[in-house]
Amino acid sequence: MRNREIKMGKLFSSGNVVIVACDHGEFDGPIPGMVNIKETVSKINPNVDGVLISPGMLRHTGNYFAKKSAPLAITRLNWNTVYCFHWNYNESPSAEAFSSEEMLTLGGEIALISLTLNTGSEKRDAKNVEIFRKLTAEAHKYEIPVIGEYFPAYSDTKSSAEMFQEIKIGCRIIAELGADMIKTFYTESFTEVVAGCPIPIFALGAAKLPTQLDALKLAYNEIKDGAKGVVFGRNAIQVVDPASFQSALIDVVKNGSKPEEVILKYQLKD
C-alpha cells in the first residue's frame, strides 16, 4: 500500500470525517478563539480525524501532533485573496505559498489546495488552474493526499441557486484535475453536487452560527445529503467548551446522532 493510500485510510478509519480548521490567521490574522494558536490547538478534541492548520504554525504546535493517535495535520499549500473578506478582496488570484517538500519538513501529512474560478477573468481562472495542477502533481509525487477546496469568488453576494450551480461545476472540475477529496460549501440540492463527483466531499461550516444546535443541525444535514465529512472552524472553536462541542460533532457526523440529543448528552451551553 502506498503512502497516499495509508494517509487516506487513516483519515477515514472510523467512517465519516471530522476536521477542525484553525488556519484562519493565514488570511484574517488573529481572530477570537485563535489568537494564541498553541492554546487553540491544545483545546482541540484529540478524537477528531484532522486539523487544518497553516504549515508555518506547525512549528508552534508540533507537541500536539507528536502524540500517539493524534489527528492528521492537514496543511494549506496555496494562498488566495478570496478569503480576505476584511479587505473586500474578490478578484481571487492564487499564489504558491508552500511546497510539498516544505510541508513534509514542517510535519504536514495531507495537503489542502484551493481553487477559485469564475473570477471575472478567463486569464486569472486559467492561472489558478495552472497553480492548482502544479501543486497537486507535486503533492502526488511525494505521495501526499490532496483535499481540493472549491471556494467561489463573491460568495457573500451570490444567491443560493448561483452557489449551487457553481459548487456543482467547481467540484467536478477539481475532481477532474486530480484531487483525492474536496472541501466546499453546503448548498441547496447538495445531493446533486455529490452525485456529480466521484471523490469524497467534505462540507464546511462557514460563518459562525448563532447557536451550537444550529451548527450541529448543519453538520447533520450535510451528512444526510451525502457529504463524507465536515470541516468546521469558527463553529467548532468559538464556543464555550470546544472539546465537548467537537465530541458532539463527532457523534453527529460518525454515528448519525440527532443534534437535539447530543446537546443534552454533552451538556452544551451557549
C-alpha positions as CSV (number, residue, x, y, z in Angstrom):
1,M,0.0,0.0,0.0
2,R,1.4,3.4,-1.0
3,N,1.7,6.3,1.5
4,R,-1.1,8.3,-0.1
5,E,-3.5,5.3,0.5
6,I,-2.2,4.9,4.1
7,K,-2.9,8.5,5.0
8,M,-6.4,8.4,3.4
9,G,-7.1,5.1,5.1
10,K,-6.2,6.7,8.5
11,L,-8.3,9.7,7.8
12,F,-11.4,7.5,7.0
13,S,-10.6,4.8,9.5
14,S,-13.6,5.5,11.7
15,G,-16.1,6.4,9.0
16,N,-17.2,9.9,8.1
17,V,-14.5,12.5,8.7
18,V,-14.4,15.4,11.2
19,I,-11.8,18.1,10.6
20,V,-11.3,21.2,12.7
21,A,-10.0,24.2,10.9
22,C,-7.7,26.7,12.6
23,D,-5.8,28.2,9.7
24,H,-7.9,31.4,9.6
25,G,-4.9,33.5,10.7
26,E,-3.3,33.0,7.3
27,F,-6.0,35.3,5.9
28,D,-7.7,37.0,8.8
29,G,-4.9,37.5,11.3
30,P,-5.7,36.7,14.9
31,I,-9.5,36.2,15.4
32,P,-11.4,35.3,18.6
33,G,-10.6,31.8,19.7
34,M,-7.5,31.7,17.5
35,V,-5.3,34.4,18.9
36,N,-2.9,32.1,20.6
37,I,-2.5,29.2,18.2
38,K,-0.8,26.9,20.8
39,E,-3.8,27.4,23.1
40,T,-6.3,26.9,20.3
41,V,-4.8,23.6,19.2
42,S,-4.4,22.4,22.7
43,K,-8.2,22.6,23.2
44,I,-9.0,20.5,20.0
45,N,-10.6,17.2,20.8
46,P,-7.9,14.5,20.0
47,N,-10.6,12.2,18.6
48,V,-11.2,14.4,15.5
49,D,-9.7,13.0,12.4
50,G,-7.7,16.0,11.2
51,V,-6.7,19.6,12.0
52,L,-6.4,22.1,9.2
53,I,-3.6,24.4,10.1
54,S,-1.2,26.7,8.2
55,P,2.2,25.0,7.6
56,G,4.0,27.8,9.3
57,M,2.0,27.2,12.5
58,L,3.1,23.6,12.8
59,R,6.4,24.9,14.1
60,H,4.5,26.2,17.1
61,T,2.1,23.3,17.7
62,G,4.2,20.2,17.0
63,N,3.7,18.8,20.5
64,Y,0.0,18.3,19.9
65,F,0.6,16.3,16.7
66,A,3.5,14.3,18.1
67,K,1.2,12.4,20.4
68,K,0.2,8.8,19.7
69,S,-3.0,8.6,17.6
70,A,-3.1,12.4,17.1
71,P,-5.3,13.8,14.3
72,L,-3.7,14.2,11.0
73,A,-2.1,17.6,10.2
74,I,-3.7,19.0,7.1
75,T,-1.9,22.0,5.7
76,R,-2.8,24.6,3.0
77,L,-0.2,25.0,0.2
78,N,-1.6,28.0,-1.8
79,W,-2.8,31.4,-0.8
80,N,-5.7,33.2,-2.4
81,T,-7.2,36.7,-1.8
82,V,-10.7,35.2,-2.0
83,Y,-10.5,34.5,1.8
84,C,-9.6,38.1,2.7
85,F,-13.2,39.4,3.2
86,H,-11.9,42.0,5.7
87,W,-10.1,43.8,2.9
88,N,-13.0,43.4,0.5
89,Y,-10.9,41.3,-1.9
90,N,-12.7,39.3,-4.5
91,E,-10.6,39.1,-7.7
92,S,-9.2,35.8,-6.3
93,P,-5.8,35.3,-7.8
94,S,-3.9,32.3,-6.3
95,A,-0.3,32.2,-5.3
96,E,2.0,29.3,-4.4
97,A,2.8,29.6,-0.7
98,F,4.4,26.4,0.4
99,S,5.9,23.4,-1.5
100,S,5.2,19.8,-0.7
101,E,8.7,19.4,0.4
102,E,8.4,22.3,2.9
103,M,5.1,20.9,4.1
104,L,6.6,17.5,4.8
105,T,9.6,19.1,6.6
106,L,7.3,21.0,8.8
107,G,5.2,17.9,9.7
108,G,2.2,18.2,7.4
109,E,0.6,14.9,6.3
110,I,-2.3,15.9,4.0
111,A,-2.3,18.9,1.6
112,L,-5.2,21.3,1.0
113,I,-5.0,23.2,-2.3
114,S,-7.8,25.7,-3.1
115,L,-9.2,26.6,-6.5
116,T,-11.4,29.6,-7.4
117,L,-12.9,30.0,-10.8
118,N,-15.5,32.3,-12.4
119,T,-13.5,35.2,-11.1
120,G,-14.4,37.6,-14.0
121,S,-11.1,37.0,-15.8
122,E,-10.5,33.9,-18.0
123,K,-6.7,34.5,-17.8
124,R,-6.9,34.6,-14.0
125,D,-9.0,31.4,-13.9
126,A,-6.5,29.6,-16.2
127,K,-3.6,30.7,-13.9
128,N,-5.5,29.4,-10.9
129,V,-5.9,26.1,-12.6
130,E,-2.2,26.0,-13.5
131,I,-1.2,26.6,-9.9
132,F,-3.7,24.0,-8.6
133,R,-2.4,21.4,-11.0
134,K,1.2,22.2,-10.3
135,L,0.8,21.9,-6.6
136,T,-1.4,18.8,-6.9
137,A,1.1,17.0,-9.1
138,E,3.9,17.9,-6.7
139,A,2.0,16.6,-3.8
140,H,1.2,13.3,-5.5
141,K,4.9,12.9,-6.5
142,Y,5.6,12.9,-2.7
143,E,2.6,10.5,-2.1
144,I,0.7,13.2,-0.2
145,P,-3.2,13.1,-0.4
146,V,-4.8,16.3,-1.7
147,I,-8.0,17.9,-0.5
148,G,-9.1,20.3,-3.2
149,E,-11.1,23.2,-1.9
150,Y,-13.5,24.9,-4.2
151,F,-14.3,28.4,-2.9
152,P,-16.3,30.7,-5.2
153,A,-15.4,34.4,-5.7
154,Y,-18.1,36.8,-4.5
155,S,-19.6,34.0,-2.4
156,D,-21.1,36.5,0.0
157,T,-23.2,38.1,-2.8
158,K,-24.3,35.0,-4.7
159,S,-27.8,33.7,-4.4
160,S,-28.3,30.1,-3.1
161,A,-29.1,29.0,-6.7
162,E,-25.9,30.6,-8.0
163,M,-23.9,29.0,-5.3
164,F,-25.4,25.5,-6.0
165,Q,-24.6,25.8,-9.8
166,E,-21.0,27.0,-9.2
167,I,-20.3,24.4,-6.5
168,K,-21.7,21.6,-8.6
169,I,-19.5,22.6,-11.5
170,G,-16.4,23.5,-9.4
171,C,-16.4,20.2,-7.5
172,R,-16.4,18.2,-10.7
173,I,-13.6,20.3,-12.1
174,I,-11.5,19.8,-9.0
175,A,-12.1,16.0,-9.2
176,E,-11.1,16.1,-12.9
177,L,-8.0,18.0,-12.1
178,G,-6.8,15.2,-9.8
179,A,-7.8,15.9,-6.2
180,D,-8.4,13.0,-3.9
181,M,-11.0,14.7,-1.7
182,I,-12.9,18.0,-1.8
183,K,-13.8,20.7,0.8
184,T,-16.6,23.1,-0.2
185,F,-19.8,24.8,0.7
186,Y,-23.0,23.0,1.6
187,T,-25.7,24.2,-0.9
188,E,-29.3,23.6,-1.9
189,S,-29.7,20.3,-3.8
190,F,-26.4,19.1,-2.3
191,T,-27.2,15.6,-3.3
192,E,-26.7,16.6,-6.9
193,V,-23.3,18.0,-6.1
194,V,-22.3,14.7,-4.5
195,A,-23.8,12.7,-7.4
196,G,-21.7,14.5,-10.0
197,C,-18.4,14.0,-8.2
198,P,-16.6,10.6,-7.9
199,I,-14.5,11.6,-4.8
200,P,-15.5,12.3,-1.2
201,I,-16.8,15.8,-0.4
202,F,-16.4,17.4,3.0
203,A,-18.8,20.2,3.7
204,L,-17.6,23.3,5.6
205,G,-19.2,25.1,8.5
206,A,-18.7,28.6,7.0
207,A,-19.7,31.6,9.1
208,K,-20.3,31.3,12.9
209,L,-23.9,30.3,13.5
210,P,-26.0,31.7,16.4
211,T,-26.1,28.5,18.5
212,Q,-24.2,25.2,18.8
213,L,-27.5,23.4,18.0
214,D,-27.6,25.3,14.7
215,A,-24.1,24.2,13.9
216,L,-24.9,20.5,14.7
217,K,-28.0,20.7,12.6
218,L,-25.9,21.9,9.7
219,A,-23.5,19.0,10.1
220,Y,-26.4,16.6,10.4
221,N,-27.9,17.8,7.1
222,E,-24.6,17.9,5.3
223,I,-24.0,14.2,6.1
224,K,-27.6,13.3,5.4
225,D,-27.2,14.8,1.9
226,G,-24.1,12.8,1.1
227,A,-21.1,14.6,2.5
228,K,-18.4,12.2,3.7
229,G,-17.3,14.6,6.5
230,V,-17.3,18.1,7.7
231,V,-14.7,20.8,8.1
232,F,-15.7,23.2,10.9
233,G,-13.6,26.1,12.1
234,R,-15.3,29.0,13.9
235,N,-18.3,26.9,14.8
236,A,-16.1,24.3,16.4
237,I,-13.7,26.7,18.2
238,Q,-15.5,29.9,19.1
239,V,-17.7,28.1,21.7
240,V,-17.6,27.8,25.5
241,D,-16.1,24.3,25.5
242,P,-14.5,23.4,22.2
243,A,-13.6,19.8,23.1
244,S,-17.2,19.0,24.2
245,F,-18.7,20.6,21.2
246,Q,-16.4,18.6,19.0
247,S,-17.4,15.4,20.8
248,A,-21.0,16.2,19.9
249,L,-20.0,16.9,16.3
250,I,-18.2,13.6,16.1
251,D,-21.3,11.8,17.4
252,V,-23.5,13.5,14.8
253,V,-21.1,13.0,11.8
254,K,-20.0,9.5,12.6
255,N,-23.0,7.9,14.3
256,G,-25.9,9.9,12.8
257,S,-26.9,11.0,16.3
258,K,-29.6,13.7,16.4
259,P,-28.4,17.2,17.2
260,E,-31.0,17.7,19.9
261,E,-29.9,14.6,21.7
262,V,-26.2,15.4,21.7
263,I,-26.8,18.9,23.0
264,L,-28.2,17.2,26.1
265,K,-25.7,14.3,26.2
266,Y,-22.6,16.6,26.2
267,Q,-24.4,19.4,28.2
268,L,-23.6,22.1,25.7
269,K,-24.3,25.7,26.7
270,D,-24.1,28.8,24.5
